[in-house]
Amino acid sequence: MLKTLSVRNAKRQASQYLLYFISMIGAVALMYGFNALIFSDVAKELAEVMSQTGDNELGTMIVLFSIIIVFILGWFVGYMMNFMLRKRSQELSTYMILGIDKKQITKMFWMENGLIGLAALAIGCLLGTLIANLLEAIIVNMFGSHYSLSLIFSFKAVGLTLLYFCLIYLVGLFSSRRKLKKMQLIELLHYENRNEKMLIRNSLVGVIIFCAALLCGVAAIRLFTLPSGHISDLFWGLLLAVLCQLGLFMGLPSFLHKMLGNNEHWKFRNTHLFLYRLLTSKIGNASMALGSIAVLLTLSIACVGIGTSFYQATNKLASLQAFDISILHKGGNDNFSQYSGYVSKTAPIESSYTYSIYTGTSKIFMSIRDKALSGYFSKIGKSDSPENYLMSENRYDAYMKYSDYCALRKMLGLEKVNMDENQFIVHCMPYLKSSYKNYVSDGSTLAVAGKSLSCAGVYTDTFSQYGGYGNGQEFILVVPDNAITSCKVAYSLYVANVKGGLAKGYLNSLKDGFPSLQVLSSDIAKSDSDGYMTKLLDDDKDYIGGKYTMQSTNQSIVLILPLFYLALIVCIIGMVILAVQLLSEKDKNTFHYSMLKTLGMENSVLLHTLRKHVLLYYALPVVPAAVLGCGLVAAIAQTLFTASFNVPGIISIHALTFSTVAMTIVSFLAIYCVYGLVTYITMKRDILNMI
């Protein structure tokens, strides 16, 4: 009989708490999707690309984040079970009065929630196959490659998901079992009507706590925006942000009563009194729950923002590379035929070119670069030397033939630049433009091959100059072809741009096809005999570089998806608790709105009041979460963007930070509004059906 009763109750609970059931399905689908990513071919190919540039940590990071999520979801399941226990306390106490043993009731409660969990697990794993394909497509798209859909079910991912799921439910069931086991009949009978303990009974104390919470919030924002960017500032800012959100909801009822409770002109207008009583009653009964939800939402916004910041930085670093593929040979080499032949046959090449970068003994333009970079370091408060960000191969001024320059501009779709035999061109990154223009504006010339050349112009189009091993390190001097004879070759390059994108795993196949090829790391370097840094770790190797290599070897990739993973889970948990808190009071809300109907309120006005009710309820936790979350995201994004670029790689860090905060809050609010809309539609249906 108990088994039949458990199945019936499980069906009823799944329908009553449909939002919770759907959210658990979504959480399981995300877990399966990320677990499947660990065992996917895409992750293996990424590991192979990164194997020479540092340890591949994508799988490790996903597992670490999953462990955090297991404990968070375990707490969430325990919270929801306790919530269901509260709402069903009279039903369960009736079973106890009828003589059913408490152990059997506990077992039945376990079975009911276990059945709901198993249903969520089965549906979530099936849905997770789509999530896994979506994640693979995102990673492949980040590398500019093509991806074809393949719905493959991973049994390893199922096993790992099942392990996590069992741990989640063990944490949740243990806490609810202990609570149910300790409860006496009289406690269980009145458990539903027991409100959260009033932590503050004195209204004056409540107002003081509310004001103190606001001050904590202001202090947190201030700490987040300090230019020092110290970790201790972020830590204290986070602590103050948590105290702010908990304190706001503890003191909000007293503050509202002080400000609005005695304002008869405001209180008796339209439906103000009705909404005021509903919201203050809810806040008073669930202040800690609402404060905790606000903290969860802040954490979600922070994770989305940090993930977006890493994604923006990775994309911006890749965009500084003008060519999709480049192969570098140290010293002179006009014959890249073995590579170019293979690439032209296996990739949709749009254009390609082979050329050399030259160097001499002059450091005039390099010293101007060092001076400009020192000024930038002073501006951002960074105590470092420009020489620490100078590659050994670029320690002297770098040169390029004019014919090569024209060919590369044509390849990139740039207008041709004219100069005569007695002129030179400076092509540099934007942050150096004013420094070089000031230098050449007073008639300064370039001495090369016994000639004195005047400047024909300074250009700043994207030209693969960030990080060295492209067209100079942040600048290149373009000179007449006959003037290059006095210079020696620093390195030679084969560059190519492709149509549409590369096939999945192309870089691995290119590297595997030629033992002499090695991926040029974006993060790993060594010191040479003169103390300069070099990324050419082996002299007898050639190096694959370019836009796709910059993306695939950037170590921040291992954090982007796991951060979004954690953000989605935390966001779902916070929103479900918020929605269930309101939807579970169906009878109470229906009674209140039926009173308005009895008093003669039209349905259109009643629904308008309901919309304001849901809007205000959802605004309560999201307003402080959005303000504090945006402050935290702005602080972290500013620090991350400054640290991601060794030299000023973007024109405005402030503009990129603003766009990151805007993208974060828009994407978060889009999900938040979906839950708010579902809550409104559900309440509207319930109320209209009852009245």
MOFENKA-V739151 format. One record per residue. N is the residue number from 1. PSI is psi in radians with two decimals (999 if undefined). OMEGA is omega in radians with two decimals (NA if undefined). Layout:
BEGIN
N_PSI_OMEGA / N_PSI_OMEGA
END
This chain:
BEGIN
1_-0.74_-3.12 / 2_-0.61_3.11 / 3_-0.79_3.11 / 4_-0.74_3.13 / 5_-0.68_3.13 / 6_-0.75_3.13 / 7_-0.76_-3.14 / 8_-0.77_3.14 / 9_-0.63_3.12 / 10_-0.74_3.10 / 11_-0.75_-3.11 / 12_-0.74_-3.14 / 13_-0.65_3.12 / 14_-0.63_3.12 / 15_-0.68_-3.13 / 16_-0.67_-3.14 / 17_0.90_-3.06 / 18_-0.68_-3.13 / 19_-0.70_3.09 / 20_-0.77_-3.13 / 21_-0.81_3.13 / 22_-0.69_-3.14 / 23_-0.64_3.07 / 24_-0.65_3.06 / 25_-0.79_3.11 / 26_-0.71_3.13 / 27_-0.75_3.11 / 28_-0.72_3.13 / 29_-0.73_3.10 / 30_-0.75_3.12 / 31_-0.81_3.14 / 32_-0.77_-3.11 / 33_-0.78_-3.13 / 34_-0.60_3.07 / 35_-0.69_3.10 / 36_-0.58_3.12 / 37_-0.61_3.14 / 38_-0.69_-3.06 / 39_0.13_-3.05 / 40_2.82_3.08 / 41_-0.58_-3.14 / 42_-0.77_3.13 / 43_-0.66_3.12 / 44_-0.72_3.13 / 45_-0.69_3.09 / 46_-0.69_3.12 / 47_-0.67_3.14 / 48_-0.70_3.12 / 49_-0.68_-3.06 / 50_-0.12_-3.02 / 51_-0.51_3.14 / 52_-0.08_-3.06 / 53_0.11_-3.09 / 54_2.90_-3.12 / 55_2.41_3.04 / 56_2.08_-3.04 / 57_0.16_-3.08 / 58_-0.90_3.13 / 59_-0.73_3.13 / 60_-0.76_-3.13 / 61_-0.69_3.12 / 62_-0.76_3.12 / 63_-0.78_3.14 / 64_-0.79_3.11 / 65_-0.62_3.12 / 66_-0.66_3.11 / 67_-0.74_3.07 / 68_-0.76_-3.11 / 69_-0.61_3.10 / 70_-0.80_-3.14 / 71_-0.66_3.11 / 72_-0.80_3.13 / 73_-0.58_3.06 / 74_-0.77_3.07 / 75_-0.71_-3.13 / 76_-0.81_3.12 / 77_-0.74_3.09 / 78_-0.71_3.12 / 79_-0.81_-3.11 / 80_-0.62_3.10 / 81_-0.72_3.09 / 82_-0.65_3.10 / 83_-0.79_3.10 / 84_-0.68_3.10 / 85_-0.72_3.11 / 86_-0.79_-3.09 / 87_-0.43_-3.11 / 88_0.25_-3.04 / 89_-0.70_-3.14 / 90_-0.64_3.09 / 91_-0.80_-3.12 / 92_-0.61_3.09 / 93_-0.54_3.06 / 94_-0.74_3.07 / 95_-0.70_-3.13 / 96_-0.68_3.11 / 97_-0.60_-3.14 / 98_-0.04_3.02 / 99_0.09_3.11 / 100_2.31_-3.08 / 101_2.55_-3.11 / 102_-0.62_3.12 / 103_-0.68_3.12 / 104_-0.65_3.10 / 105_-0.74_3.11 / 106_-0.75_3.13 / 107_-0.73_3.13 / 108_-0.74_3.14 / 109_-0.70_3.07 / 110_-0.82_-3.10 / 111_-0.74_-3.13 / 112_-0.88_-3.12 / 113_-0.56_3.07 / 114_-0.71_3.11 / 115_-0.73_3.09 / 116_-0.74_3.14 / 117_-0.74_3.14 / 118_-0.69_3.09 / 119_-0.75_3.11 / 120_-0.65_3.13 / 121_-0.81_-3.10 / 122_-0.86_-3.12 / 123_-0.69_-3.12 / 124_-0.69_3.13 / 125_-0.68_3.10 / 126_-0.79_3.10 / 127_-0.52_-3.12 / 128_-0.42_3.09 / 129_-0.65_3.08 / 130_-0.72_3.10 / 131_-0.74_-3.13 / 132_-0.75_3.11 / 133_-0.67_3.11 / 134_-0.75_3.13 / 135_-0.73_3.10 / 136_-0.72_3.13 / 137_-0.66_3.12 / 138_-0.80_-3.12 / 139_-0.81_-3.14 / 140_-0.69_3.13 / 141_-0.62_3.10 / 142_-0.51_3.14 / 143_0.10_3.10 / 144_0.36_-3.11 / 145_2.96_3.10 / 146_2.59_3.12 / 147_2.32_3.08 / 148_2.38_-3.08 / 149_2.32_3.09 / 150_1.83_-3.09 / 151_1.52_-3.14 / 152_2.24_-3.13 / 153_2.15_-3.10 / 154_2.01_3.13 / 155_-0.50_3.06 / 156_-0.74_3.11 / 157_-0.66_3.09 / 158_-0.77_-3.14 / 159_-0.76_3.13 / 160_-0.70_3.11 / 161_-0.73_3.12 / 162_-0.70_3.10 / 163_-0.85_3.11 / 164_-0.73_-3.08 / 165_-0.73_3.11 / 166_-0.73_3.11 / 167_-0.71_3.12 / 168_-0.85_-3.08 / 169_-0.51_3.06 / 170_-0.74_3.10 / 171_-0.82_-3.11 / 172_-0.79_-3.10 / 173_-0.61_-3.12 / 174_-0.78_-3.11 / 175_-0.72_-3.12 / 176_-0.61_3.13 / 177_-0.75_-3.13 / 178_-0.70_-3.13 / 179_-0.78_-3.12 / 180_-0.64_-3.11 / 181_-0.60_-3.09 / 182_-0.33_-3.03 / 183_2.38_2.99 / 184_2.91_-3.08 / 185_-0.80_-3.08 / 186_-0.62_3.11 / 187_-0.74_-3.13 / 188_-0.64_-3.09 / 189_-0.64_-3.08 / 190_0.20_-3.05 / 191_-0.65_-3.11 / 192_-0.60_-3.06 / 193_-0.05_-3.13 / 194_2.11_3.14 / 195_2.91_3.03 / 196_2.44_-3.13 / 197_2.33_3.09 / 198_1.91_-3.11 / 199_-0.48_-3.11 / 200_2.05_-3.14 / 201_-0.41_-3.14 / 202_2.14_-3.06 / 203_-0.61_3.13 / 204_-0.73_3.09 / 205_-0.70_3.12 / 206_-0.76_3.12 / 207_-0.72_3.13 / 208_-0.75_3.13 / 209_-0.71_3.11 / 210_-0.82_3.13 / 211_-0.68_3.10 / 212_-0.65_3.11 / 213_-0.72_3.08 / 214_-0.72_3.10 / 215_-0.67_3.07 / 216_-0.72_3.12 / 217_-0.77_3.11 / 218_-0.74_3.12 / 219_-0.67_3.12 / 220_-0.80_3.11 / 221_-0.71_3.14 / 222_-0.76_3.12 / 223_-0.64_3.13 / 224_-0.56_-3.04 / 225_0.10_3.09 / 226_2.39_-3.09 / 227_-0.29_-3.08 / 228_-0.62_3.13 / 229_0.43_-3.13 / 230_2.58_3.11 / 231_-0.62_-3.13 / 232_-0.62_3.09 / 233_-0.74_3.12 / 234_-0.71_-3.13 / 235_-0.88_3.14 / 236_-0.58_3.07 / 237_-0.74_3.10 / 238_-0.76_3.13 / 239_-0.78_3.12 / 240_-0.59_3.12 / 241_-0.74_3.11 / 242_-0.81_3.11 / 243_-0.66_3.12 / 244_-0.84_-3.05 / 245_-0.68_3.09 / 246_-0.75_-3.13 / 247_-0.62_3.14 / 248_-0.81_-3.08 / 249_-0.41_3.04 / 250_-0.65_-3.07 / 251_-0.14_-3.06 / 252_-0.77_3.13 / 253_-0.77_3.13 / 254_-0.71_-3.14 / 255_-0.77_3.12 / 256_-0.70_3.11 / 257_-0.69_-3.13 / 258_-0.70_-3.05 / 259_-0.66_-3.00 / 260_-0.42_-3.03 / 261_-0.61_-3.11 / 262_0.09_3.14 / 263_1.54_-3.04 / 264_-0.60_3.14 / 265_-0.75_3.12 / 266_-0.75_-2.97 / 267_-0.62_-3.04 / 268_0.26_3.05 / 269_2.31_3.06 / 270_-2.18_-3.11 / 271_0.40_-3.08 / 272_-0.80_-3.10 / 273_-0.74_3.14 / 274_-0.89_-3.13 / 275_-0.65_3.12 / 276_-0.78_-3.13 / 277_-0.72_3.14 / 278_-0.84_-3.04 / 279_-0.75_3.14 / 280_-0.62_3.08 / 281_-0.75_-3.13 / 282_-0.75_3.14 / 283_-0.74_-3.14 / 284_-0.63_-3.11 / 285_-0.33_-3.05 / 286_0.74_-3.08 / 287_-0.75_-3.13 / 288_-0.63_3.11 / 289_-0.79_3.13 / 290_-0.68_3.07 / 291_-0.73_3.11 / 292_-0.68_3.10 / 293_-0.74_3.11 / 294_-0.69_3.11 / 295_-0.76_3.11 / 296_-0.75_3.14 / 297_-0.66_3.08 / 298_-0.75_3.10 / 299_-0.73_3.12 / 300_-0.80_3.12 / 301_-0.74_-3.14 / 302_-0.78_-3.13 / 303_-0.74_3.09 / 304_-0.77_-3.12 / 305_-0.74_3.14 / 306_-0.76_3.09 / 307_-0.75_3.10 / 308_-0.67_3.11 / 309_-0.81_3.10 / 310_-0.72_-3.13 / 311_-0.77_3.13 / 312_-0.77_-3.13 / 313_-0.75_3.14 / 314_-0.80_3.14 / 315_-0.69_-3.13 / 316_-0.69_3.09 / 317_-0.72_3.13 / 318_-0.63_-3.11 / 319_-0.34_3.10 / 320_-0.21_3.07 / 321_2.14_-3.06 / 322_-0.38_-3.02 / 323_2.50_-3.11 / 324_-0.77_-3.13 / 325_2.39_2.97 / 326_2.52_3.07 / 327_2.18_-3.04 / 328_2.37_3.02 / 329_2.21_-3.13 / 330_2.19_-3.08 / 331_-2.98_-3.09 / 332_2.44_3.08 / 333_1.92_3.12 / 334_-0.07_-3.03 / 335_1.66_3.03 / 336_0.41_-2.98 / 337_-0.60_-3.12 / 338_-0.65_3.12 / 339_-0.84_-3.09 / 340_-0.63_3.10 / 341_-0.77_3.14 / 342_-0.79_-3.10 / 343_-0.75_-3.12 / 344_-0.48_3.13 / 345_-0.51_-2.98 / 346_-0.13_-3.12 / 347_2.62_3.14 / 348_1.31_-3.05 / 349_2.27_3.08 / 350_-0.71_3.11 / 351_2.69_3.13 / 352_2.84_-3.11 / 353_2.62_3.10 / 354_2.34_-3.10 / 355_3.14_-3.11 / 356_2.66_3.01 / 357_2.34_-3.03 / 358_2.78_3.11 / 359_2.79_3.11 / 360_-2.43_-3.14 / 361_-0.07_-3.12 / 362_2.55_3.11 / 363_0.37_-3.06 / 364_-0.89_-3.11 / 365_-0.51_3.08 / 366_-0.63_3.12 / 367_-0.60_3.06 / 368_-0.73_3.07 / 369_-0.79_-3.12 / 370_-0.68_3.14 / 371_-0.77_3.13 / 372_-0.68_-3.13 / 373_-0.63_3.07 / 374_-0.70_3.09 / 375_-0.67_3.10 / 376_-0.76_3.12 / 377_-0.72_3.12 / 378_-0.66_-3.11 / 379_-0.68_-3.11 / 380_0.08_3.10 / 381_0.56_-3.11 / 382_2.06_-3.14 / 383_1.57_-3.09 / 384_2.85_-3.13 / 385_2.41_3.09 / 386_-0.50_-3.13 / 387_-0.36_3.09 / 388_-0.25_3.14 / 389_0.54_3.13 / 390_2.18_3.13 / 391_2.56_-3.07 / 392_-0.71_-3.09 / 393_-0.26_-3.09 / 394_0.38_-3.05 / 395_-0.43_3.09 / 396_2.96_3.09 / 397_2.39_-3.11 / 398_2.55_-3.06 / 399_2.73_3.08 / 400_2.53_3.07 / 401_2.52_3.12 / 402_-0.68_3.14 / 403_-0.70_3.09 / 404_-0.70_-3.13 / 405_-0.77_3.13 / 406_-0.70_3.14 / 407_-0.71_-3.14 / 408_-0.68_3.08 / 409_-0.73_3.10 / 410_-0.72_3.12 / 411_-0.60_-3.11 / 412_0.00_3.12 / 413_0.41_3.13 / 414_2.68_3.12 / 415_2.57_3.11 / 416_2.45_3.11 / 417_2.23_-3.11 / 418_2.51_2.99 / 419_2.74_-3.13 / 420_-3.04_-3.04 / 421_-0.20_-3.11 / 422_0.37_-3.10 / 423_2.88_3.02 / 424_2.87_-3.13 / 425_2.46_3.00 / 426_2.13_3.02 / 427_2.09_-3.01 / 428_3.01_3.02 / 429_2.68_-3.02 / 430_-0.60_-3.05 / 431_-0.28_-3.14 / 432_-0.10_-3.01 / 433_-0.88_-3.09 / 434_-0.64_-3.14 / 435_-0.77_-3.14 / 436_-0.61_3.10 / 437_-0.72_3.10 / 438_-0.64_-3.10 / 439_-0.77_-3.06 / 440_-0.25_-3.08 / 441_-0.43_-3.13 / 442_0.27_3.07 / 443_0.15_3.12 / 444_2.46_-3.08 / 445_2.98_3.11 / 446_2.15_3.12 / 447_2.05_3.13 / 448_2.36_3.12 / 449_0.67_3.11 / 450_0.12_-3.13 / 451_2.68_3.04 / 452_1.91_-3.02 / 453_2.41_3.05 / 454_2.78_-3.04 / 455_2.28_3.10 / 456_-0.13_3.12 / 457_2.83_3.09 / 458_2.18_-3.06 / 459_2.62_-3.03 / 460_0.38_3.08 / 461_2.67_3.09 / 462_2.18_-2.96 / 463_0.51_3.12 / 464_1.06_-3.11 / 465_-0.02_-3.13 / 466_2.29_3.04 / 467_-0.03_-3.12 / 468_3.04_3.09 / 469_0.36_2.96 / 470_-2.26_3.12 / 471_1.23_-3.09 / 472_3.07_3.08 / 473_1.65_-3.13 / 474_-0.23_3.06 / 475_2.74_3.04 / 476_2.50_3.10 / 477_2.05_-3.12 / 478_2.11_-3.06 / 479_2.83_3.09 / 480_2.59_-3.07 / 481_-0.66_-3.10 / 482_-0.15_-3.14 / 483_-0.09_-3.05 / 484_-0.14_-3.03 / 485_-0.46_-3.11 / 486_-0.07_-3.10 / 487_2.74_3.08 / 488_2.74_-3.12 / 489_2.18_3.06 / 490_-0.86_3.07 / 491_2.78_3.13 / 492_2.67_-3.05 / 493_2.44_2.88 / 494_2.14_-3.12 / 495_2.61_-3.13 / 496_2.55_2.98 / 497_2.50_-3.05 / 498_2.79_3.08 / 499_2.16_3.02 / 500_-0.95_-3.10 / 501_2.96_-3.14 / 502_2.72_3.05 / 503_2.67_3.13 / 504_2.27_3.11 / 505_0.23_-3.07 / 506_-0.76_-3.12 / 507_-0.65_3.11 / 508_-0.75_-3.13 / 509_-0.63_3.10 / 510_-0.78_3.13 / 511_-0.72_-3.12 / 512_-0.47_-3.12 / 513_-0.31_-3.11 / 514_1.84_3.13 / 515_-0.38_-3.12 / 516_-0.14_-3.10 / 517_2.49_3.10 / 518_2.55_3.13 / 519_2.32_3.08 / 520_2.00_-3.06 / 521_2.50_3.02 / 522_-0.13_-3.04 / 523_-0.33_-3.02 / 524_2.28_3.11 / 525_2.91_3.07 / 526_2.91_-3.14 / 527_2.37_3.11 / 528_-3.03_-3.05 / 529_-0.38_3.13 / 530_0.04_3.11 / 531_0.02_3.10 / 532_2.69_3.12 / 533_2.56_3.05 / 534_2.49_3.07 / 535_-0.05_3.08 / 536_1.52_-2.97 / 537_-0.51_3.14 / 538_2.23_-3.09 / 539_-0.46_-3.08 / 540_0.26_-3.14 / 541_2.67_2.91 / 542_2.75_-2.95 / 543_2.28_3.07 / 544_2.23_3.08 / 545_-2.78_3.12 / 546_-3.08_-3.02 / 547_-0.84_-3.08 / 548_-0.64_3.10 / 549_-0.68_3.11 / 550_-0.70_3.13 / 551_-0.80_-3.00 / 552_-0.40_-3.12 / 553_-0.03_3.13 / 554_2.10_-3.03 / 555_-0.31_-3.14 / 556_-0.28_3.12 / 557_-0.59_-3.08 / 558_-0.19_-3.14 / 559_-0.42_-2.99 / 560_-1.03_-3.08 / 561_-0.76_3.08 / 562_-0.62_3.11 / 563_-0.75_3.08 / 564_-0.62_3.08 / 565_-0.92_3.14 / 566_-0.72_-3.12 / 567_-0.77_-3.13 / 568_-0.77_-3.13 / 569_-0.84_-3.12 / 570_-0.70_3.11 / 571_-0.80_3.13 / 572_-0.79_-3.12 / 573_-0.87_-3.12 / 574_-0.76_-3.09 / 575_-0.64_3.11 / 576_-0.78_3.11 / 577_-0.73_3.14 / 578_-0.81_-3.12 / 579_-0.78_-3.09 / 580_-0.60_3.10 / 581_-0.66_-3.11 / 582_-0.77_-3.07 / 583_-0.46_-3.12 / 584_-0.30_3.12 / 585_0.73_-3.08 / 586_-0.86_-3.09 / 587_-0.74_-3.13 / 588_-0.78_-3.14 / 589_-0.71_3.12 / 590_-0.72_3.12 / 591_-0.78_-3.12 / 592_-0.77_-3.12 / 593_-0.51_3.07 / 594_-0.54_3.06 / 595_-0.74_3.09 / 596_-0.69_3.11 / 597_-0.74_3.13 / 598_-0.61_3.14 / 599_0.01_3.02 / 600_0.20_-3.14 / 601_2.33_3.11 / 602_2.73_-3.10 / 603_-0.66_-3.12 / 604_-0.74_3.11 / 605_-0.67_3.14 / 606_-0.76_3.13 / 607_-0.58_3.06 / 608_-0.71_3.08 / 609_-0.72_3.12 / 610_-0.71_3.12 / 611_-0.75_3.10 / 612_-0.66_3.11 / 613_-0.90_-3.12 / 614_-0.71_-3.12 / 615_-0.81_3.14 / 616_-0.69_-3.14 / 617_-0.76_3.14 / 618_-0.44_3.13 / 619_-0.46_-3.06 / 620_-0.96_-3.11 / 621_-0.43_-3.00 / 622_-0.48_-3.11 / 623_-0.95_3.09 / 624_-0.60_3.13 / 625_-0.73_-3.12 / 626_-0.74_-3.12 / 627_-0.89_-3.11 / 628_-0.67_3.13 / 629_-0.74_3.12 / 630_-0.67_3.08 / 631_-0.75_3.13 / 632_-0.78_3.14 / 633_-0.75_3.14 / 634_-0.73_-3.14 / 635_-0.82_-3.10 / 636_-0.72_-3.13 / 637_-0.76_3.13 / 638_-0.80_3.14 / 639_-0.74_-3.09 / 640_-0.76_-3.14 / 641_-0.67_3.11 / 642_-0.70_-3.11 / 643_-0.44_-3.05 / 644_-0.47_-3.09 / 645_2.05_3.13 / 646_-0.52_3.05 / 647_2.90_3.14 / 648_1.68_-3.09 / 649_-0.25_3.13 / 650_2.67_-3.05 / 651_-0.75_-3.07 / 652_1.91_3.06 / 653_-0.60_3.14 / 654_-0.71_3.13 / 655_-0.72_3.12 / 656_-0.65_3.08 / 657_-0.78_3.12 / 658_-0.76_-3.14 / 659_-0.61_3.10 / 660_-0.80_3.11 / 661_-0.74_-3.14 / 662_-0.79_3.12 / 663_-0.69_-3.12 / 664_-0.90_-3.05 / 665_-0.60_3.11 / 666_-0.80_3.14 / 667_-0.67_3.12 / 668_-0.83_-3.11 / 669_-0.50_3.10 / 670_-0.80_3.11 / 671_-0.72_-3.11 / 672_-0.73_-3.13 / 673_-0.54_3.09 / 674_-0.81_3.12 / 675_-0.69_3.10 / 676_-0.70_3.13 / 677_-0.74_3.10 / 678_-0.72_3.12 / 679_-0.78_-3.14 / 680_-0.80_-3.12 / 681_-0.73_3.14 / 682_-0.81_3.13 / 683_-0.69_3.12 / 684_-0.79_3.13 / 685_-0.80_-3.12 / 686_-0.76_-3.08 / 687_-0.77_-3.14 / 688_-0.60_3.11 / 689_-0.59_-3.06 / 690_-0.47_-3.10 / 691_999_NA
END
